[in-house]
Amino acid sequence: MLLQKIDTAKTTLKKIKIPLWIDALVLLLVATIIIAASQILYNRTVNLLTENLRERILTVSVTVAANIDPNDLIALQVEEDWKKPEWKRVVRRLHNAKYSNKDIVFMYIFRKTGDDATKMEFVADADSIDPYVNIGDDASKYIDVNRDGKIEPDGPDKLQWPGQPYPEASDIPETFEAYNQPLTSSDLYTDEYGTVLTGYAPIKDEYGNTIAVLATDIKADDFFMITSQTLKPFVIFIIFLTSIISILTIFLIYTWRRYARFLEKSNDDNTKLARYLASANTRLRELDRQKTEFVSIASHQLRAPVAAIRGYASMVEDGTYGKVPKTLLEPMERVSESGRRLALMIDDFLNVSRIEQGRMVYDMKRLDLGALVDTVYHEQR
């Protein structure tokens, strides 16, 4: 009788192997989808914040450039011209614009040199009302250009005068492209002055010819901090969740394999095998119950941050925090749509538990496969 039960158990084991592997693959697939969704959400958030930063710095640069008198710039050609009244007018305009925004690090004007159009020279900057103040003896007059609390006259606190060479411009394609149109640097970059994004705007004369370019460097260190603070807790929770699920799955498979090997090697000890079978089956059922309960609880916990993302995105779209620029409507709609899809993923996650427990309710209906393919195509694009 006992041998018959053992044979029955072996047959049952062979039948159960496939569903266990399917279960493991499903868990792995769900974990992969969650991680991918987190990465997509992070990238879209970074892109959205970067575009906002670009719009902001471009608006500032174009506005200030429009208020610079081109005749003043024409009068500033050589180093001694810093003593002219035109110099003071230009520098004061730049100074007022820079210090009206705490995130602006540098604001300066440059142009092509008269004898070589492939080289650039400075015309003026926002802090050089006296270009020699930082190398003088009066420390009370020193100017902390990049506002880092240190005076570095040969570094970021170096002041400019008319005609001072700007050799670094040769390695920056945007300095030449800005002669044709307003633009920003292609990416955020980090140098000795910190992490910044630069906006450029051409300054034109009365005939529409570009005679110089205004550049504005805006500090982006806070940008990364805000992005990290926004998404770090969510990403940590996702990593923790997928790690626990993976550990439970691996332990379940490992236990089941040990159980299978034990059955194959213990045909001569029927009593011991029967006891082990009962004990292992109890442990497996308890593990499976704990795993299902954890998945269910964790999935429900995921709903809260997803609901918050969707809720705030909806309030921004509805104008709860003020009128939303048209340029932000589409990104916010994408954030809202991503939140909705993430909520659907969580529902799919819960469905895995329902399927295992036999509580899944199926609603059979026709599916427009063409519409589904079209949706996937647009999302991937």
HELIX and SHEET records of a PDB file:
HELIX    1   1 LEU A    2  ALA A   66  1                                  65    
HELIX    2   2 PRO A   70  ILE A   74  1                                   5    
HELIX    3   3 GLU A   79  LYS A   83  5                                   5    
HELIX    4   4 PRO A   85  LYS A   98  1                                  14    
HELIX    5   5 VAL A  133  ILE A  135  5                                   3    
HELIX    6   6 ALA A  139  LYS A  141  5                                   3    
HELIX    7   7 PRO A  167  ASP A  171  5                                   5    
HELIX    8   8 PRO A  173  GLU A  177  1                                   5    
HELIX    9   9 ASP A  221  LYS A  265  1                                  45    
HELIX   10  10 ASN A  270  ASP A  318  1                                  49    
HELIX   11  11 LYS A  326  GLN A  357  1                                  32    
HELIX   12  12 LEU A  369  GLN A  380  1                                  12    
SHEET    1   A 5 MET A 120  ASP A 125  0                                        
SHEET    2   A 5 ILE A 104  LYS A 112 -1                                        
SHEET    3   A 5 THR A 210  LYS A 219 -1                                        
SHEET    4   A 5 GLY A 194  LYS A 204 -1                                        
SHEET    5   A 5 LEU A 183  THR A 184 -1                                        
SHEET    1   B 5 MET A 120  ASP A 125  0                                        
SHEET    2   B 5 ILE A 104  LYS A 112 -1                                        
SHEET    3   B 5 THR A 210  LYS A 219 -1                                        
SHEET    4   B 5 GLY A 194  LYS A 204 -1                                        
SHEET    5   B 5 TYR A 189  ASP A 191 -1                                        
END                                                                             
